[in-house]
Amino acid sequence: MLLPGPASSQVGIGIGVMRAGILGGITSFIGFTLPSVIALILFALLLTGFDIGNAGWIHGLKIVAVSIVAHAILEMAKNLTPDLKRKAIAIFALIGTLLWQSAFTQVGVILIAAFFGFLLFKQHDEVQVAQSKFPITKRVSVICLLLFFGLLFLLPVIREITGSYWVAMFDSFYRSGSLVFGGGHVVLPLLEQELVPTGWISEESFLAGYGATQAVPGPLFTFAAYLGAVMKGWQGGLVATLAVFLPAFLLILGALPFWDALRNNSKIKGAITGVNAAVIGILISAFYFPIWTSSIIAPIDFALAAILFSMLAYWKLPPWIIVLTGAIGGSLMTLI
């Protein structure tokens, strides 16, 4: 949880590395993500191949995204903003990202929140833990960390020099995967800012894919597979998946040998506490735009969103039922 990236995938990669080194990490990553990657690439090819982007059930999936993100925000806020200090950081992040919508704003908000978290939440009790052994050397870890930061700063330069579509695509997904704290939902605003304003993907297709991702088992980051496939077919889906997950892999390999020192550092814990609070504000900003503004257009849209939210939050139904209900509801609304 101290590292940016998809938490569930990083746990899987870390277990694989602990069991069988780098090859074990690669194997566990493939096993954990491949089923949802295949399903979402197939859905993207169906969406583009049959030109069904304006179908009623697609609008229903956009409303599904409204209910699921609203539920995710409320659940995360209970843990990440329990006091007034963290609520204030969340409000700052909300206002900043709502008024100045760019990926650079989000990075700046995260850095400022980390600084205030460092100042406000550094009074943590130190907990002594046993030393752990890891099957990779610190030399390999340093190389992975250098590669992580090298790609983060050099890819935009190579993108400008070459003008290559594939390099630009890899850069956008890699940067999004590198800057996400707080779980898969937070990648939504980063990817939206990278892909929708550039015209690589429409807002309707973006939100429909996000709704479909909720119905597929696996990490939310596999949403990138859908986006890449909409942009450049199945090859684009694989490139986007590799790019968005590569930072998580490099960070896990880079951090594991230093983990005993990191997990007991109260200053680092304080900075991450501030970042996690800012995540709530960033999510609320993304919830309003583009999710709410492009999905809730008429009173009947809000009614369906309320039903779906209640099914998820109060009746505790599984996400796939929510997605199916939303798709059916969207289709029926076209008949009214």
Phi, psi and omega in degrees: 000343178285341186259148171292155178122178181284112188300315184296317179294322180292325174298314179298315178298316181298319178297316179299318179295317180297325183278320189212031176070202185298317179299322176296322177296318178296316181297314181293324177297314180298315180297326184281328189252335189301317181303313181288328176298314180297314182298318183285327174295318178297319178296319179297318179295324176295317183297318183274324184291329183253004177052056182251021184297335181259011181293153181300324182290336175292318176297324176299322178293326176295322177290327173303317179301322178300309184292321183287318179293322177300316179295319180297318180298313181297318181293318180291323182297328179302322183267326189266341178228063183279345183232173185294326180299312182288328174297322179296319177297320179297318178296317177302315180295321179299310183296315182299312183284338179281323183276327180235092188269099174202160178296327180292325176298316181296319177297316179297318178299317180297317181294318179295318178297322177297320179296313180291326175297322177299321182283321190268334188236036181271358180271068178256145175288136177281134180241121180276131180232163180290152178287144180250157177245137183235143186278021175228150184274162177294332178296314177298320180296318179297320178299318179296319179294319177296321179294321178300308182289326178299314178294322182299321183265334184270331181302316177299326179293312179298324178300316181290322183290314186275327185069015183286134177297318183292321177294318179298318179296313179299318180299315183297315181287323179296316180295320178297318179291339183275339192246014185264120170246139171102004176113177189296327183298332184287341178289342182303306181295327180294313180293323180298317180292330181282325194252320186287311180299332180282350181083008179292331180209145181281157179298324180296313179294323179300308184287326176297318178294323178296319177297318180295325179300329180293336182273352185256129176298148178121175183290147181296337180297342178291354169308329179299327179298318177298312183299314180298322180290324176295323184283316189216036176070194184295331177296318177297324178299318180290319179296316180297320179297313178300316184293318185284333181266341182303317178301320179299318181295313181296322181291321178297312178297326181284331187265333188305311181295341180257009190294321181301324178284322184291317190288346178254007181273109185294329180293319178294319177300319180296317179298318180291328175300317177294320179297316181298324176293319178296328179304322180297316178297319178297319179294318179297320177300314178293329179296319179289309180226117020257357193294303184294311188297333181259357183245318182264092185255325183232163179305325181293330175296316179296322179298315178295320178298320179296320178296313181296319178298318180295320178299323183279314188276324187254320179272350175059039178281151182293153184302326184295329176290322178299315181296315180297317179297318179297318180296316179295316180299319178297321178294318181293327181297333179290342181270348184275000000 
